[in-house]
Amino acid sequence: MQNESTSPQSGETQTGETRPESLIGREYEVEVGPVAHGGHCIARTDEGRVLFVRHTLPGEKTVAKVTDGDNDSRFLRADAVRIIEASKDRVKAPCPFAGPGKCGGCDWQHAKPGAQRRLKGEVIAEQLQRLAGLTPEEAGWDGTVMPAEGDKLPAGEVPAWRTRVQYAIDEDGRVGLRKHRSHDVEIIDHCMIAAPGVSELGVEKQDWPQMATVEAISATGSHDRQVILTPRTGGRLPLVELDKPVSVLRVDERDGGVHRVHGRGFVRERADDRTYRVGSGGFWQVHPQAADTLVRAVMQGLLPRKNDTALDLYCGVGLFAGAIGQRIGEKGAVLGIESGKRAVEDARHNLKDLDRVRIEHGKVDQVLPRTGITECDLIVLDPPRAGAGKATVKQLVGLGARRIAYVACDPAALARDLAYFREGGYRVRTLRAFDLFPMTSHVECVAILEPAGKGA
């Protein structure tokens, strides 16, 4: 039997099938349209083909070079490789590793800080309208995305905010970061958005032979520093000698578990006047101001009362459960639910002084029905990027909570779930948005919901 082959002229195989023609590398001169969810803008070719273009801004005229797609694709991905007419919001990217074909960690290095926040606001508004049928006014949102304290900087300056950075290591042991939608590594000597506590470790100054990744963590609430090493298959751990004292953990290639090599197996964080233990690389907000910012927004929205009963879903190490638990008095009660085993252990440790707070281990949609809870006063949920989903929302609306706080890092997932809440009889009372991921396309939102029959 002959091997199937393709004619370079026609793209037709010997079996008579026509293979799609790759368009990677083709260039189009385009007028750039609105921003889209995901760190790019929308443009169209003269033939009407949709391009998702990175490294550009709305209103610009640019040459876009295709990075992904063929002539059968519904849309193409592209990079702006030449700017013909620039937006007034454009600046020269401060980071030498930002730009087409380079590091994929930042999306908006080429935009003024205020413009970045406006773009994020436009994405939120578009997702709310398209997926939830809500205008900003109907969502109780003024349309602004607020910078974190200390992040309001002039154009050309970059806030050093990222308290945990996962560095990619190439086959020669050199340090870098992943390119956009790629496993390729952009070699770097410094990450501008890394927090000072990460940069001062000096991870980028040395080689890491036989390692796949090195994650550096700098706690905000203490001087704790940690690196988590992921070896390549069969790789041996190096002797870790960094510029500051640091605990070392490793990822087991067999089970993916994180194990302590030396030093503490956790870092200590601080928020809302409480100290939280976060173990084995567990989840904590990456921006140093994020935990306090979000706790304030949630508490201002929920307004906990003495004797309230509350749920903290996807509770992590207990940030919101601790905040509510301190505000509901001796007769109130909080139940937290978390699927991560180590996070549950940390949450129980962190909240052991609050007798009326209980933490259960498991998935929310499985554990909640088993609790026998049929009603509660308050709910806070901080689900993963995919959102809570229709089934979980249906369970929550049946509990008749006075108020619900939904913390979301993805506006599309938030909008979808808000539509489900509306079907269940809840309306959005207020929505606030915070720029807790400067230079990237990500944004954090806090939506406060209440029963639709309740007056505004």
C-alpha positions in Angstrom: 0.0 0.0 0.0 1.4 3.4 -1.0 1.8 6.1 1.7 -0.6 9.0 1.4 1.2 12.0 0.0 0.2 15.6 -0.7 0.9 17.7 -3.8 2.5 21.0 -2.6 0.5 22.9 -5.3 -3.0 21.6 -4.7 -3.0 20.2 -1.2 -4.8 17.1 -2.6 -3.9 13.6 -1.4 -3.7 10.6 -3.6 -7.0 9.4 -2.1 -8.7 12.5 -3.5 -9.0 14.3 -0.2 -8.1 18.0 0.2 -6.1 18.9 3.2 -6.4 22.3 4.8 -3.8 24.8 3.8 -1.8 26.2 6.7 -1.9 30.0 6.8 0.9 30.3 9.4 3.3 33.1 8.4 0.9 34.8 6.0 0.6 38.6 6.6 -2.5 40.8 6.4 -2.8 44.5 6.6 -5.8 45.2 8.8 -7.8 47.8 10.7 -8.0 46.6 14.3 -11.4 46.4 16.0 -12.5 45.9 19.6 -10.7 44.1 22.3 -11.7 40.5 22.9 -11.5 38.1 25.9 -8.1 36.6 26.1 -5.6 39.4 25.6 -6.1 40.2 21.9 -8.2 42.3 19.6 -10.4 41.4 16.7 -9.7 42.3 13.1 -10.9 41.1 9.7 -9.1 40.5 6.4 -10.5 41.9 3.2 -12.1 38.5 2.6 -13.9 38.7 5.9 -11.7 36.2 7.8 -11.6 36.8 11.5 -8.2 37.4 13.1 -7.5 37.4 16.9 -4.5 39.7 17.0 -2.1 40.1 19.9 0.3 43.0 20.5 -2.1 45.6 19.1 -4.8 48.0 20.3 -8.3 49.0 19.1 -8.2 51.5 16.3 -4.7 50.7 15.1 -3.8 49.9 11.5 -1.3 47.1 11.5 0.4 44.2 9.7 -0.8 41.0 11.3 1.2 37.8 10.9 -0.7 34.5 11.3 0.6 32.3 14.1 -2.1 29.6 14.1 -4.8 28.5 11.7 -5.5 27.2 8.2 -8.0 28.0 5.4 -10.6 25.8 7.1 -10.3 27.5 10.6 -13.2 29.5 11.9 -10.7 32.2 12.9 -7.0 32.8 12.8 -4.6 33.8 15.6 -2.0 36.5 14.7 0.6 38.8 16.0 0.9 42.5 15.1 4.4 42.6 13.6 4.3 46.1 12.2 2.2 49.1 13.4 1.2 51.4 10.6 -1.0 53.8 12.6 -0.6 53.6 16.3 -3.2 54.2 19.1 -2.7 57.1 21.4 -2.7 54.5 24.2 0.4 52.7 22.8 3.7 52.8 24.6 7.0 51.0 24.0 6.9 47.8 26.0 9.1 48.3 29.1 10.1 44.6 29.1 12.6 43.5 26.5 11.1 40.0 26.5 7.6 41.2 25.6 6.4 41.3 22.0 5.6 39.0 19.0 7.1 35.6 19.4 8.5 36.3 22.8 7.3 35.7 26.4 3.7 34.9 26.7 3.3 36.0 30.3 2.1 39.6 29.7 -0.6 40.7 27.2 -0.6 44.5 27.5 2.9 45.7 28.0 2.4 47.9 25.0 -0.6 49.8 26.5 -0.7 52.6 29.0 -1.8 51.4 32.5 -5.1 53.3 32.3 -5.8 51.9 28.9 -5.2 48.4 30.2 -7.9 48.9 32.8 -10.3 50.3 30.2 -9.7 47.3 27.9 -10.4 44.9 30.8 -13.6 46.9 31.6 -14.7 46.6 27.9 -14.1 42.8 28.1 -16.2 42.5 31.3 -19.0 44.6 29.8 -19.0 42.5 26.6 -19.1 39.2 28.5 -21.9 40.4 30.8 -24.0 41.5 27.8 -23.3 38.5 25.6 -23.5 35.7 28.2 -25.8 37.1 30.9 -27.8 39.8 29.0 -26.8 42.4 31.5 -25.7 46.0 31.0 -23.2 47.5 33.5 -26.1 49.4 35.0 -28.2 46.2 35.5 -25.1 44.6 37.2 -24.7 47.6 39.6 -21.3 48.3 38.1 -19.9 51.7 37.2 -17.7 50.3 34.5 -14.4 51.0 36.1 -11.6 48.5 36.9 -9.8 49.7 40.0 -6.0 49.4 40.4 -4.6 47.9 43.5 -3.0 50.2 46.0 0.5 51.2 44.8 -0.1 50.0 41.2 -1.2 53.3 39.7 2.0 54.1 37.9 2.9 56.3 34.9 3.1 54.9 31.4 6.3 53.0 30.9 6.6 51.8 34.5 5.7 48.3 35.5 4.3 47.2 39.0 6.4 44.4 40.5 3.4 42.4 41.8 3.7 38.7 41.0 4.6 36.9 44.3 4.9 33.5 42.6 6.5 32.9 39.3 6.9 29.5 37.6 10.1 29.7 35.5 10.4 27.3 32.6 13.8 25.6 32.1 15.1 24.6 28.7 17.0 21.4 28.0 20.3 23.2 28.7 19.2 24.2 32.1 18.6 27.9 31.3 15.9 29.9 32.9 13.0 31.5 31.0 9.2 31.8 30.6 6.9 30.1 28.2 6.0 31.7 24.9 2.4 32.4 24.1 0.4 29.1 23.5 3.7 27.2 23.3 6.1 24.9 25.2 9.0 26.9 23.8 11.1 28.8 26.4 12.0 32.5 26.1 15.2 32.8 28.0 15.2 35.8 30.4 17.5 37.4 33.0 14.7 39.2 34.9 10.9 39.3 35.0 9.7 42.9 35.5 6.3 41.9 37.1 7.9 39.6 39.6 7.6 40.8 43.2 10.9 42.0 44.8 10.8 39.0 47.1 10.9 36.7 44.1 13.5 38.7 42.2 15.9 38.9 45.1 16.2 35.1 45.2 18.3 35.2 42.0 16.7 32.2 40.3 17.5 33.7 36.9 21.2 34.0 37.7 22.0 30.3 37.6 21.4 27.2 35.5 19.0 24.5 36.6 20.2 21.3 34.9 17.7 18.4 34.7 14.9 20.6 35.9 11.6 21.2 33.9 10.4 24.1 36.0 11.4 26.2 39.1 8.6 28.0 40.9 9.6 30.8 43.2 7.2 32.0 45.9 7.6 35.1 48.1 5.0 35.4 50.9 3.4 38.8 51.5 2.7 38.3 55.2 6.1 37.1 56.2 9.7 36.8 55.0 9.0 33.2 54.0 10.5 32.3 50.6 10.1 29.0 48.8 11.1 27.3 45.6 9.3 24.2 44.1 11.4 22.1 41.7 9.9 19.9 39.0 12.7 17.6 37.7 12.7 16.2 34.2 12.0 12.5 34.0 14.8 10.8 35.9 16.4 14.2 36.8 18.3 14.7 40.1 17.8 17.7 42.3 20.5 20.3 42.2 22.1 21.8 45.3 20.0 25.0 45.8 22.1 28.0 46.8 20.1 31.2 46.2 20.7 34.8 47.3 18.2 34.6 50.2 17.2 31.9 52.7 14.6 29.7 51.1 12.7 26.4 51.6 12.9 23.8 48.9 10.1 21.5 47.8 10.0 19.1 44.8 7.2 17.7 42.6 7.1 13.9 42.5 7.1 12.8 38.8 5.1 9.7 39.7 2.1 11.1 41.5 2.5 14.9 41.1 2.6 15.4 44.8 4.7 18.1 46.4 7.2 17.0 49.0 9.5 19.0 51.3 13.2 18.7 50.7 14.3 21.2 53.4 12.9 24.1 55.3 9.2 24.8 55.9 6.6 23.0 53.8 4.5 26.1 53.9 4.6 29.9 53.7 2.8 32.3 56.0 0.5 34.9 54.5 -1.4 37.6 56.2 -4.8 39.1 55.4 -7.7 40.7 57.4 -5.5 40.7 60.6 -5.1 37.0 60.5 -2.1 34.8 59.6 -2.7 31.9 57.1 -0.5 28.9 56.5 -0.3 28.0 52.8 1.4 24.6 52.3 3.0 22.8 49.4 2.5 25.4 46.8 -1.2 25.7 47.7 -3.4 28.5 46.4 -3.1 32.1 47.6 -3.8 35.2 45.7 -0.7 36.2 43.7 -0.9 40.0 44.0 0.3 41.2 47.4 -2.8 43.4 47.9 -5.3 40.9 46.5 -6.3 39.0 49.6 -7.1 42.1 51.6 -8.8 43.8 48.6 -11.1 40.9 48.0 -11.9 40.3 51.7 -12.9 44.0 52.0 -15.1 43.8 48.9 -16.8 40.6 50.0 -17.4 41.7 53.5 -18.7 45.1 52.4 -21.1 43.3 50.0 -22.3 40.5 52.4 -22.5 42.7 55.6 -22.4 39.7 58.0 -24.5 39.9 61.1 -24.3 38.3 64.5 -25.7 34.7 64.4 -25.5 34.4 60.6 -24.9 31.0 59.1 -22.7 31.0 56.0 -21.0 28.9 53.4 -17.5 29.4 52.0 -17.3 27.3 48.8 -14.0 26.5 47.1 -12.6 27.9 50.3 -8.9 27.2 49.8 -6.9 27.7 53.0 -9.9 29.5 54.6 -9.5 33.2 53.7 -13.2 34.1 53.5 -14.3 31.6 56.1 -11.9 33.3 58.6 -13.2 36.7 57.7 -16.9 35.7 58.1 -16.1 33.6 61.2 -14.7 36.7 63.0 -17.9 38.7 62.3 -20.8 36.4 63.1 -20.4 36.1 66.9 -20.5 33.0 69.1 -23.8 31.7 67.8 -23.2 32.0 64.1 -21.6 29.2 62.0 -19.5 28.8 58.8 -19.0 25.7 56.7 -16.2 25.7 54.2 -15.8 23.2 51.4 -12.6 22.6 49.5 -11.4 19.8 47.2 -7.6 20.1 47.9 -6.6 17.8 50.7 -3.6 19.9 51.8 -5.6 23.1 51.6 -8.2 21.5 53.9 -5.5 20.7 56.4 -4.2 24.2 56.2 -7.7 25.7 56.5 -8.4 23.7 59.7 -5.1 24.8 61.1 -5.7 28.4 60.2 -9.2 28.6 61.7 -8.7 26.4 64.7 -9.4 29.3 67.0 -12.9 29.8 65.5 -15.1 27.2 67.1 -18.0 27.9 64.8 -16.1 27.3 61.6 -16.0 23.8 60.1 -14.1 22.7 56.9 -15.2 19.7 54.8 -13.1 18.0 52.2 -14.5 17.2 48.7 -16.0 18.7 45.6 -18.7 21.3 46.3 -21.4 19.7 44.2 -20.9 16.4 46.0 -20.3 17.5 49.6 -23.0 20.2 49.8 -26.0 17.8 49.3 -24.5 15.4 52.0 -24.4 18.2 54.6 -28.1 18.3 55.0 -28.1 22.1 54.9 -31.3 23.4 53.5 -30.9 27.1 54.2 -28.3 29.7 55.1 -27.9 33.4 55.4 -24.8 34.1 53.4 -22.7 32.4 50.7 -19.3 33.2 49.3 -17.9 31.2 46.4 -14.5 31.6 44.7 -14.5 28.9 42.1 -11.7 27.9 39.7 -11.4 29.6 36.3 -14.1 27.4 34.8 -16.7 28.8 37.2 -19.3 27.0 39.4 -21.6 25.7 36.7 -25.3 25.3 36.3 -25.8 22.3 38.7 -23.9 23.9 41.6 -25.7 27.3 41.1 -29.1 25.4 41.2 -28.1 23.9 44.6 -27.1 27.3 45.9 -30.2 29.2 44.9 -32.3 26.6 46.8 -30.7 27.7 50.1 -32.4 31.1 50.1 -29.3 33.1 51.1 -29.8 36.7 51.9 -26.7 37.6 50.0 -24.2 35.7 47.8 -20.7 36.9 47.0 -19.2 35.5 43.8 -15.4 36.1 43.4 -14.3 35.4 39.8 -11.0 35.6 37.9 -12.7 35.0 34.6 -15.4 37.3 33.4 -16.8 34.8 30.9 -17.4 32.1 33.6 -18.8 34.8 35.9 -21.3 36.0 33.3 -22.5 32.4 32.5 -23.0 31.7 36.2 -24.8 35.0 36.7 -27.3 33.9 34.0 -27.9 30.7 35.9 -28.4 32.7 39.2 -31.0 34.9 37.4 -32.9 31.8 36.3 -32.9 30.7 39.9 -34.4 34.0 41.1 -31.3 36.1 42.1 -30.2 39.4 40.7 -26.8 41.2 40.8 -26.9 43.9 43.4 -23.3 45.2 42.8 -20.3 44.3 40.8 -16.8 45.5 41.4 -13.7 44.8 39.2 -10.0 45.0 40.4 -6.9 45.0 38.3 -5.0 42.4 40.3 -3.0 41.1 37.3 -1.4 44.2 35.8 0.1 43.9 32.3 -1.9 40.7 31.7 -5.5 40.3 30.3 -6.7 38.8 33.6 -9.0 40.7 36.0 -10.7 39.9 39.3 -14.4 40.6 39.9 -16.7 40.5 43.0 -20.4 40.2 42.3 -22.9 40.6 45.1 -26.3 38.9 44.5 -29.6 38.9 46.4 -33.1 37.5 45.8 -34.6 39.3 42.8 -37.8 40.2 44.8 -35.8 42.3 47.2 -35.9 46.0 46.7 -32.8 47.8 45.4 
